[in-house]
């Protein structure tokens, strides 16, 4: 099957076949990251702009490394170093960048739908690196890749996602992705962090962490996103950690071979106890490692890699 998308804007737009094709492509690229010389000429001559209007360590660095390992020319632009600080609109910024003929723009933005907005107006490819509270497709894909790597298959698994559900673009992409791959998704968090109607995306909703993680195969903890909170939604961080933080006693409710995930950055002692964050069941660094392979796959596919192979 050939999968040749021009853009990667969200998981909602992808089929299960598309997702599995991306994961299989990523599996082929992962081996490159273990070589002594971690580079292939696949995207030589292509130019990738990483346009980040929000702070990022893992995602931006991962996309940059992914591009460089495919031999693309990569350029990083942050909001503080762009003309946005002078009042330039997002569309004007992007059109000026496009006038320099990049092949791909990887963008993170605080506004939900910003990547879709640009994709409709630009000729180059756009990859969503996280837009507001909408989606974060590459994170969901690397999460699925990591789960599949550790569990063999995603179909039939129970995945619990716990934390600040309202403000998380990660949870939305993961619900779409995991449902399409046959998993059962549970979410949990304080009532103030559970958006009305979230169950319509295909999950069961709980207000107690214990109910969500009982007999789960995968426990995914989310960061409290204080930068997106318009008001205080929890009495104190300490109280949140008491009821929604994962420690050894609570993890015993999950399957004995359950894996623990977190998209990062971790607030130690809040979402995860240090014992769990550094324990044998956590696969957080595997997620980071797999992120490079998954993003290599995404850049390769939107650059026309599969099409070029058949020409």
C-alpha positions as CSV (number, residue, x, y, z in Angstrom):
1,X,0.0,0.0,0.0
2,X,1.3,3.4,-0.9
3,X,0.6,6.2,1.5
4,X,1.6,9.6,0.1
5,X,0.1,12.4,2.3
6,X,0.9,16.0,1.5
7,X,0.3,17.0,5.1
8,X,0.1,15.4,8.5
9,X,-2.4,17.5,10.4
10,X,-4.1,15.1,12.8
11,X,-4.8,11.5,13.6
12,X,-8.5,12.0,13.1
13,X,-7.9,12.2,9.3
14,X,-5.9,8.9,9.2
15,X,-7.2,5.3,8.8
16,X,-6.0,2.4,10.8
17,X,-4.1,1.3,7.6
18,X,-2.5,4.7,7.3
19,X,-1.4,4.6,11.0
20,X,0.1,1.0,10.7
21,X,1.9,2.1,7.5
22,X,3.5,5.0,9.3
23,X,4.5,2.7,12.2
24,X,5.9,0.1,9.9
25,X,7.9,2.8,8.1
26,X,9.2,4.1,11.4
27,X,10.3,0.6,12.4
28,X,12.5,0.6,9.3
29,X,14.0,3.9,10.2
30,X,14.7,3.1,13.8
31,X,17.7,1.0,12.9
32,X,19.4,4.0,11.5
33,X,19.5,5.6,14.9
34,X,21.7,2.8,16.2
35,X,24.4,3.0,13.5
36,X,27.8,4.5,14.1
37,X,27.1,7.0,11.2
38,X,23.4,8.0,11.8
39,X,22.6,9.4,8.4
40,X,21.1,8.3,5.1
41,X,20.7,10.4,1.9
42,X,16.9,9.8,1.6
43,X,15.9,13.5,1.8
44,X,19.1,15.1,0.4
45,X,18.2,18.4,-1.2
46,X,15.0,18.9,0.8
47,X,14.5,21.8,3.1
48,X,12.6,21.6,6.4
49,X,11.6,24.6,8.5
50,X,10.8,23.9,12.1
51,X,8.5,26.8,13.0
52,X,7.8,26.7,16.7
53,X,5.6,29.4,18.4
54,X,5.6,27.5,21.7
55,X,8.4,26.2,23.9
56,X,9.5,22.7,23.1
57,X,12.5,20.5,23.8
58,X,11.6,16.9,22.8
59,X,9.4,17.6,19.8
60,X,11.5,20.3,18.2
61,X,14.8,18.5,18.8
62,X,13.3,15.2,17.6
63,X,12.1,16.7,14.4
64,X,15.4,18.5,13.8
65,X,17.4,15.3,14.4
66,X,14.9,13.3,12.2
67,X,15.4,15.8,9.3
68,X,19.2,15.8,9.6
69,X,19.4,12.0,9.8
70,X,17.5,11.9,6.5
71,X,20.1,14.4,5.1
72,X,17.6,17.3,4.7
73,X,18.6,20.9,5.4
74,X,16.8,21.9,8.6
75,X,16.2,25.4,9.9
76,X,14.7,26.2,13.3
77,X,12.6,29.3,13.9
78,X,11.1,30.2,17.3
79,X,8.5,32.9,17.9
80,X,10.9,35.0,19.9
81,X,13.3,35.1,16.9
82,X,10.6,35.7,14.2
83,X,8.8,38.8,12.9
84,X,5.7,37.8,14.9
85,X,7.2,39.9,17.8
86,X,7.0,42.9,15.4
87,X,3.3,42.3,14.8
88,X,3.4,40.1,11.6
89,X,0.5,37.7,11.2
90,X,1.0,33.9,11.1
91,X,-0.1,33.8,7.4
92,X,2.4,36.5,6.4
93,X,5.2,34.8,8.3
94,X,4.5,31.5,6.7
95,X,4.1,33.0,3.2
96,X,7.4,34.8,3.5
97,X,9.1,31.5,4.6
98,X,7.4,29.7,1.7
99,X,8.8,32.3,-0.7
100,X,12.2,30.8,0.1
101,X,10.9,27.4,-1.2
102,X,11.1,25.0,1.7
103,X,9.6,21.6,1.1
104,X,8.1,21.1,4.6
105,X,7.1,23.3,7.4
106,X,6.8,21.6,10.8
107,X,4.8,23.9,13.1
108,X,3.8,24.1,16.7
109,X,1.3,26.9,17.6
110,X,-0.9,27.8,20.6
111,X,-4.0,28.2,18.4
112,X,-6.1,25.1,17.7
113,X,-6.4,24.7,13.9
114,X,-3.4,26.8,13.1
115,X,-1.7,24.0,11.1
116,X,-4.9,23.3,9.1
117,X,-5.1,27.1,8.4
118,X,-1.6,27.2,6.9
119,X,-2.1,23.9,5.0
120,X,-5.0,25.4,3.1
121,X,-2.9,28.5,2.1
122,X,0.6,27.1,1.4
123,X,1.9,25.0,-1.4
124,X,4.5,23.2,0.7
125,X,3.8,20.4,3.1
126,X,2.7,21.1,6.7
127,X,3.3,18.8,9.6
128,X,1.5,19.5,12.9
129,X,3.8,19.4,15.8
130,X,1.0,20.4,18.2
131,X,-1.7,23.0,17.8
132,X,-3.3,24.5,20.9
133,X,-5.7,22.0,22.6
134,X,-6.5,20.3,19.2
135,X,-4.0,17.5,18.2
136,X,-0.4,16.3,18.5
137,X,-0.3,13.6,15.9
138,X,3.4,12.7,16.0
139,X,3.2,12.2,19.8
140,X,0.2,9.8,19.4
141,X,2.1,7.9,16.7
142,X,5.3,7.5,18.8
143,X,3.1,6.4,21.7
144,X,1.5,3.8,19.5
145,X,4.9,2.7,18.2
146,X,6.1,2.3,21.8
147,X,3.1,0.3,22.9
148,X,3.3,-2.0,19.9
149,X,7.0,-2.5,20.5
150,X,6.4,-3.6,24.1
151,X,3.1,-5.4,23.8
152,X,3.3,-6.8,20.3
153,X,-0.1,-5.6,19.3
154,X,-2.4,-2.8,20.3
155,X,-5.7,-4.5,19.5
156,X,-7.5,-5.6,22.7
157,X,-5.3,-3.6,25.1
158,X,-6.8,-1.4,27.8
159,X,-5.1,2.0,27.9
160,X,-5.7,4.4,30.8
161,X,-4.9,8.1,30.2
162,X,-4.8,10.2,33.4
163,X,-4.5,13.9,34.1
164,X,-5.3,17.2,32.6
165,X,-7.6,16.0,29.9
166,X,-9.2,19.3,29.0
167,X,-6.0,21.1,28.0
168,X,-4.2,18.1,26.4
169,X,-3.8,17.8,22.6
170,X,-1.9,14.5,23.3
171,X,-5.0,12.8,24.7
172,X,-7.2,13.7,21.7
173,X,-4.7,12.3,19.2
174,X,-4.2,9.2,21.4
175,X,-7.9,8.5,21.7
176,X,-8.3,8.7,17.9
177,X,-5.2,6.6,17.3
178,X,-5.7,3.9,19.9
179,X,-9.4,3.4,19.0
180,X,-8.5,3.0,15.4
181,X,-6.0,0.3,16.3
182,X,-8.4,-1.6,18.5
183,X,-7.6,-0.6,22.0
184,X,-10.0,0.3,24.8
185,X,-9.3,3.8,26.2
186,X,-10.2,5.0,29.6
187,X,-9.6,8.6,30.8
188,X,-9.5,10.0,34.3
189,X,-8.9,13.3,36.0
190,X,-10.5,15.9,38.3
191,X,-14.0,16.8,37.1
192,X,-12.7,20.3,36.4
193,X,-10.2,18.8,33.9
194,X,-12.7,16.6,32.0
195,X,-14.3,18.3,29.0
196,X,-18.0,17.7,28.5
197,X,-18.7,15.1,25.8
198,X,-15.2,13.7,25.7
199,X,-16.7,10.2,25.8
200,X,-18.0,10.8,22.3
201,X,-14.5,10.5,21.0
202,X,-14.5,6.8,22.0
203,X,-13.5,6.4,25.7
204,X,-14.9,5.8,29.1
205,X,-14.6,8.6,31.6
206,X,-13.7,8.3,35.3
207,X,-13.1,10.8,38.1
208,X,-10.9,8.4,40.1
209,X,-7.5,7.3,39.0
210,X,-8.0,3.9,40.6
211,X,-11.0,3.1,38.5
212,X,-9.2,4.0,35.3
213,X,-6.0,2.0,35.8
214,X,-7.5,-1.1,37.3
215,X,-6.3,-4.1,35.1
216,X,-5.0,-1.7,32.5
217,X,-2.2,-2.8,30.2
218,X,-0.9,0.7,29.7
219,X,-1.0,3.7,32.0
220,X,-0.3,7.1,30.4
221,X,0.1,10.0,32.7
222,X,-0.3,13.6,31.5
223,X,1.3,16.8,32.6
224,X,-0.7,19.5,34.3
225,X,-0.7,22.2,31.7
226,X,-0.6,25.3,33.9
227,X,0.3,27.5,30.9
228,X,-3.1,26.7,29.3
229,X,-5.2,27.1,32.5
230,X,-7.3,30.3,32.5
231,X,-8.2,29.7,36.2
232,X,-7.2,27.5,39.0
233,X,-8.8,24.1,38.4
234,X,-7.3,22.3,41.3
235,X,-7.0,23.4,45.0
236,X,-3.3,22.7,45.2
237,X,-0.7,20.7,43.3
238,X,-0.1,18.7,46.4
239,X,-3.8,17.6,46.5
240,X,-3.7,16.8,42.8
241,X,-0.6,14.5,43.4
242,X,-2.4,12.8,46.3
243,X,-5.4,11.8,44.2
244,X,-4.1,11.7,40.6
245,X,-0.4,11.1,41.0
246,X,0.8,7.6,40.2
247,X,2.9,5.7,42.8
248,X,3.8,2.1,43.5
249,X,0.7,1.3,45.5
250,X,-1.7,2.6,42.8
251,X,0.2,1.0,40.0
252,X,-0.4,-2.4,41.6
253,X,-4.0,-2.1,40.4
254,X,-2.9,-2.3,36.8
255,X,-1.8,-5.5,35.1
256,X,1.5,-6.8,36.6
257,X,3.2,-6.2,33.2
258,X,1.7,-2.8,32.6
259,X,3.9,-0.1,31.1
260,X,3.9,3.5,32.3
261,X,4.1,6.3,29.7
262,X,4.3,10.1,29.9
263,X,4.7,12.6,27.0
264,X,7.0,14.8,29.0
265,X,8.1,17.0,30.6
266,X,7.4,15.2,33.9
267,X,6.6,17.0,37.1
268,X,8.2,14.6,39.5
269,X,6.2,14.0,42.6
270,X,3.0,15.3,40.9
271,X,2.1,13.1,38.0
272,X,4.6,10.4,38.8
273,X,6.5,9.5,41.9
274,X,10.3,9.3,41.5
275,X,10.1,5.5,42.1
276,X,7.8,5.1,39.1
277,X,9.5,7.7,36.9
278,X,12.8,5.7,37.3
279,X,11.2,2.3,37.8
280,X,11.3,-0.8,35.5
281,X,7.8,-0.4,34.2
282,X,8.3,3.1,32.7
283,X,9.0,3.4,29.0
284,X,9.3,7.1,28.9
285,X,12.8,7.2,27.4
286,X,11.7,4.6,24.8
287,X,9.0,7.1,23.8
288,X,11.7,9.8,23.3
289,X,13.9,7.4,21.3
290,X,11.0,6.2,19.2
291,X,10.0,9.8,18.5
292,X,13.0,10.3,16.2
293,X,12.1,7.2,14.1
294,X,8.4,8.2,13.9
295,X,9.2,11.7,12.8
296,X,11.7,10.4,10.3
297,X,8.9,8.4,8.8
298,X,6.5,11.4,8.7
299,X,9.0,13.7,7.0
300,X,9.9,10.9,4.5
301,X,6.2,10.3,3.7
302,X,5.2,13.9,3.3
303,X,8.3,14.6,1.2
304,X,7.0,12.0,-1.3
305,X,9.3,9.2,-0.3
306,X,7.0,6.4,-1.2
307,X,6.1,8.1,-4.5
308,X,9.8,8.6,-5.3
309,X,10.5,4.9,-4.7
310,X,8.1,3.9,-7.5
311,X,9.3,6.4,-10.1
